[in-house]
Amino acid sequence: AEKAAAIGAGTVALGITVHLGRAPPILGGPEVVTLLTQKSEELFGARFIIEEDPIKASKLLLLHIGKAREKLGLCSSIGRHGSQHPDNKEISVSPKTDKSLNPQNPLPLPTY
């Protein structure tokens, strides 16, 4: 677990947000928790997201991706329920039907 936390901390320092399903054993003092989950976003543009519920975690990750896309000046309809395709057809990708893809973004993404 400590090794995974160390690898994750290095990844966060590279600017990549990391999701952990369970809190690692390094989250002891409040200063460490604040550094890894909040201040690291100010310093590196990334942070640890600690969430056991996969649905909540995916929403948090999609929100983070959307913010990053906006900073880059890209269309940020990712993660927003009811996103509209230029043809005015709603793009709906769910874990059950992974055949619907956004032509502008070939990754199948669940909408909740």
N, C-alpha and C positions, 0 to 999 in steps of 0.2 A: 504494500500500500504506500509506503514511503517513497519507493522508487517511482511509482505512478504519479505521485504528487510532485516529485522533483521534475519528471518529464513534463508534466502539465504546467508547472511554473515556468519552465524554459519556453514552452509553447506560448504561454501568455506573454512572456517577455518579447517574443517575436511578433506580437500583435495579433495572435489568433485566439479567439475566445474558446474556452474549454468547458465542456459540460461534464460534471461528475454526478453520478446517481446517488452517491452517498458521500457524506462529509469525510474527508481524509483525516487521519490522526494528527495532522499538523495544525488543525484549526483549534487551538487551545485558548490563547489569549485574545482579547477583543482587538488589539492592535493588528495581530496577524490576520484575523478575519477581515477587518476593514481594508487592509492592504491588498489581500488577494481577491476580494469581491467588489471593491469600490475604487480605491485609489489607483489600482493597477490600470483601470480603464482610463484615468486621467493621464497616467504616465506612458502607457503602451498602446492604448486604444483597444484593449482586450481585458477580459477578466474571467474568473471562474464563475460558472453558473452551477450552483449546487441545488439540484431538484430531483427528488425521487420519482415524482409522477412524470411519465414520459410525455403525456399530452401537454402539461404545463411547460416542461423543458423545451419541447419543440416550438411552442409559441414564443418562449423567451428567445430561443435561437433565431427564429424567423424575424422577430422584432429587431434583434441585433443586426442581422444581415440587411434588413431594410434600412436601418440607420446608416450602415456602412455604404450601401448603394447610393443613398441620398447624398452623403458626403462626397462621393465620387461623381455626382451629377448624373447618375443613371436612374432610369425609371424605377421607382420603388413600389411596385404593386405586390411584391413578394410578401407573403404572410398576411395580406389583408383579405378578409373574407369578402367575396363579392367583387373581386377584381374583374374589370371589363377588358375584353380583347378588342383590338381595333375594329373587328367585324361586329361589335356589339353583342357578342356571344360570351356568356360567362364561362370562364375557364374553371372547371371543377375537377380537381385531382384528389382522389381519396385513396387511402391504403387499399381499399377493395378493388378500385378500378384504376390501375396505373397506366391505362392506355392513353388517357387524355394528357397531352403535353402542350406546354406553352411554346409556340414556334420561336419566340424570341429568347426563351430560356429552356433548353432541352432537358433540364432536370425535372423529373416528376416530383412534385411537392404536394404534401397533403394540405388541404384547407379545412379549417375547423370552424 
